[in-house]
Amino acid sequence: MIWMEKLIKNMLSLEKKTAVITGGSSGIGAATALLFARLGANIIILDINKDQGEKTAAQIRENGLKARFMACDVTCEADCMKIARNLESEFQHLDILFNNAGVIVRKSVTHLQEAEWDAVIDVSLKGAFLLSKHLIPLMKEKGGAIVNTGSGWSLKAGDNAAAYCAAKAGVLNLTRSMAIDYGKYNIRVNCVCPGDTDTDLLRSEARQLGEDETKFLQDASDRPLGRMGTPNDIALSVLFLVSPMSAWVSGTSLLVDGGGMA
């Protein structure tokens, strides 16, 4: 059984790996950063929320793990280029990119303001494009893994979320396109599609819709497994997609929603 233990350890280990996580200051991003750090990765948290980003990185380091925060607006190409230059100077190679940053506006097309549409599309879709554009060159020599955060609404639409549904559907097809283009460099690209997950983002939806938060969260738990997801549920799925356990998985989506879509 010793060989089995070694195999499992090797499959889960992220030792000597460098991972960039956007939207990493809280929620799914923060949970993934902590999990990856516990498995040995050197974590780079990117976010526009400097105070929370620094706090999250410091909390990870308190456990003797490796993490740092770098301020980055993923919708700004200059910021993404700066991150790429800094990483190339320090690490030369990047192993993991988790394009996780996102925002949501719960409105239909006729109620959306243009600025709201732009914000949702830019953070989720343009942000994944820009950061991938400038960080993929750091993966080409040795290969790597990219995970983009989609949604259950990448696969089907929901009410009063036109921009979000459009952005997340775009993220899924962007994932497929990137997998085709960069597979020859042994870069795997996949999309994790969470269902309702207990984060500040989900709670903000209740406020936007003018609904009672407690009832909103109860409704979100109405699925076969009887509960909402947790950030750690999604983090474990992302781990699968970046680990050797999924060595021949690329260009696909992993729906993680407690059976909700079923």
C-alpha positions in Angstrom: 0.0 0.0 0.0 3.0 2.3 0.3 3.1 2.7 -3.5 -0.6 3.7 -3.4 0.1 6.4 -0.8 3.0 7.7 -2.9 0.9 7.8 -6.0 -1.9 9.7 -4.2 0.6 12.2 -2.8 2.2 12.7 -6.2 -1.1 13.2 -7.8 -2.1 15.9 -5.3 1.2 17.6 -4.8 1.7 21.1 -6.1 5.3 21.4 -4.8 7.5 23.7 -6.9 4.4 25.0 -8.8 3.6 28.6 -9.2 -0.1 29.5 -9.4 -1.8 32.7 -10.3 -5.4 33.2 -9.0 -7.5 36.1 -10.0 -10.3 37.3 -7.7 -8.2 35.6 -5.1 -8.9 37.9 -2.2 -12.2 36.2 -1.1 -14.7 33.5 -1.9 -13.8 30.7 -4.4 -10.5 32.4 -5.2 -9.3 32.6 -1.6 -10.4 29.0 -0.9 -8.4 27.8 -3.9 -5.4 29.9 -3.0 -5.3 28.3 0.5 -5.8 24.8 -0.8 -3.1 25.1 -3.4 -0.7 26.6 -0.9 -1.3 23.7 1.5 -0.3 21.4 -1.3 3.0 23.2 -1.8 2.3 25.8 -4.5 3.7 29.3 -4.5 0.5 31.5 -4.7 0.1 34.8 -6.5 -3.2 36.4 -5.6 -4.5 39.0 -8.1 -7.3 41.4 -7.3 -8.4 45.0 -7.3 -9.3 44.8 -3.6 -5.8 45.6 -2.2 -6.7 45.5 1.5 -8.6 42.2 1.3 -6.0 40.7 -1.0 -3.1 41.6 1.3 -5.1 40.2 4.3 -5.8 36.9 2.5 -2.2 36.5 1.5 -1.1 37.2 5.0 -3.5 34.7 6.5 -2.1 32.0 4.2 1.5 32.9 5.2 0.6 32.6 8.8 0.5 28.8 8.3 4.0 28.9 6.9 2.8 28.7 3.4 3.8 30.7 0.3 1.5 33.5 -0.9 1.6 37.1 -2.0 -0.7 39.7 -3.3 -0.3 41.7 -6.5 -2.8 44.5 -7.3 -4.3 43.9 -10.8 -7.3 45.1 -12.7 -7.8 42.2 -15.1 -9.7 44.5 -17.5 -6.6 46.7 -17.9 -4.1 45.3 -20.4 -1.3 47.5 -18.9 -1.9 45.8 -15.5 -1.8 42.3 -17.0 1.4 43.1 -18.9 3.0 44.3 -15.7 2.1 41.1 -13.9 3.6 39.1 -16.7 6.8 41.0 -16.6 7.1 40.6 -12.9 6.4 36.9 -13.0 8.8 36.3 -15.8 11.6 38.2 -14.0 11.1 36.2 -10.8 9.9 32.7 -11.8 10.6 32.4 -15.6 7.7 29.9 -15.8 4.1 29.7 -14.7 2.4 26.4 -14.0 -1.2 27.3 -13.1 -3.6 30.1 -14.0 -7.0 30.3 -12.5 -9.0 33.0 -14.2 -11.6 33.4 -11.5 -12.5 37.1 -11.2 -16.1 37.9 -11.9 -19.0 40.2 -11.0 -22.7 39.8 -11.5 -25.6 42.2 -12.2 -29.0 40.7 -11.9 -31.0 42.6 -14.6 -32.6 41.8 -17.9 -31.5 43.3 -21.2 -34.1 46.2 -21.1 -33.1 47.2 -17.6 -29.3 46.9 -18.0 -27.2 50.1 -18.3 -24.4 49.9 -20.9 -21.8 50.4 -18.1 -23.3 47.5 -16.2 -23.1 45.3 -19.3 -19.5 46.3 -19.9 -18.4 45.7 -16.3 -19.8 42.1 -16.2 -18.4 41.2 -19.7 -15.1 42.9 -19.1 -14.2 41.3 -15.7 -15.3 37.7 -16.6 -14.6 37.4 -20.3 -12.1 40.2 -21.3 -10.2 39.7 -18.1 -9.7 36.0 -18.8 -8.6 36.9 -22.3 -6.1 39.6 -21.3 -4.4 37.7 -18.5 -4.2 34.5 -20.6 -2.8 36.5 -23.5 0.1 37.7 -21.4 0.7 34.7 -19.1 0.4 31.8 -21.6 3.9 32.7 -23.0 5.3 31.8 -19.5 3.7 28.3 -19.9 4.8 27.4 -23.4 8.2 25.9 -22.7 7.1 23.4 -20.0 3.3 23.3 -20.3 0.7 24.2 -17.6 -2.9 24.2 -16.7 -5.5 27.0 -17.0 -8.9 26.9 -15.4 -11.5 29.5 -16.2 -14.5 30.1 -13.9 -17.7 29.7 -15.8 -21.1 29.0 -14.2 -24.1 26.7 -14.4 -25.3 29.6 -16.5 -22.6 28.9 -19.0 -24.7 25.9 -20.0 -28.2 27.2 -19.6 -29.6 30.7 -19.0 -31.3 32.2 -15.9 -33.7 35.0 -15.3 -32.6 38.6 -14.9 -28.9 38.0 -15.5 -28.4 38.7 -19.2 -24.9 40.1 -19.0 -23.7 37.4 -16.6 -25.2 34.6 -18.8 -23.6 36.0 -21.9 -20.2 36.5 -20.2 -20.1 33.0 -18.7 -21.2 31.3 -21.9 -18.4 33.2 -23.6 -15.9 32.0 -21.0 -16.9 28.4 -21.8 -16.3 28.8 -25.5 -13.2 30.8 -24.9 -11.9 27.8 -22.9 -12.6 25.4 -25.8 -10.8 27.7 -28.2 -7.7 28.1 -26.0 -7.6 24.4 -25.5 -7.4 23.9 -29.2 -4.8 26.6 -29.8 -2.4 25.7 -26.9 -2.7 22.0 -26.6 0.4 21.6 -28.7 2.4 23.3 -25.9 1.0 20.8 -23.4 -1.2 23.6 -21.9 -4.5 22.2 -20.7 -7.5 24.6 -20.5 -10.7 23.8 -18.8 -13.7 25.5 -17.3 -15.2 24.9 -13.9 -18.9 25.7 -13.7 -20.1 26.3 -10.2 -23.8 26.3 -9.1 -24.9 28.5 -6.3 -22.0 28.8 -3.9 -22.1 30.5 -0.5 -20.1 33.6 -1.2 -20.6 37.4 -0.9 -21.3 37.4 -4.6 -24.3 35.1 -4.2 -25.6 37.1 -1.2 -25.3 40.3 -3.3 -27.7 38.8 -5.8 -30.5 38.7 -3.2 -29.9 42.4 -2.4 -29.9 43.3 -6.1 -33.2 41.5 -6.7 -34.8 42.9 -3.5 -35.3 39.5 -2.1 -35.0 38.3 1.5 -31.5 36.9 1.9 -32.4 34.0 4.1 -35.1 32.8 1.7 -32.8 33.4 -1.3 -30.2 31.2 0.2 -32.7 28.5 1.2 -34.0 28.5 -2.4 -30.4 28.1 -3.6 -30.0 25.0 -1.5 -33.0 23.3 -3.2 -31.0 20.8 -5.2 -30.5 17.0 -5.0 -27.6 17.2 -2.5 -29.7 19.5 -0.3 -27.3 22.4 0.2 -25.4 25.2 -1.5 -21.9 24.7 -2.6 -19.0 26.0 -0.4 -15.9 27.8 -1.8 -13.9 24.7 -0.8 -16.2 22.5 -2.9 -15.2 24.5 -6.0 -11.6 24.7 -5.0 -11.3 20.9 -4.8 -12.8 20.7 -8.3 -10.2 23.2 -9.6 -7.5 21.2 -8.0 -8.6 18.1 -10.0 -8.4 20.2 -13.2 -4.9 21.4 -12.6 -3.5 18.2 -11.1 -2.1 15.1 -12.9 -5.4 13.4 -12.2 -6.8 15.2 -15.2 -3.7 14.9 -17.4 -5.8 14.1 -20.5 -8.6 16.5 -19.8 -8.7 19.7 -21.8 -11.3 21.8 -23.5 -14.1 20.7 -21.3 -16.4 22.0 -18.6 -16.9 20.6 -15.1 -20.3 21.3 -13.7 -20.1 21.5 -9.9 -23.6 22.2 -8.6 -24.8 19.5 -6.2 -27.0 18.0 -8.9 -28.9 21.3 -9.5 -28.8 21.1 -13.3 -30.1 17.5 -13.2 
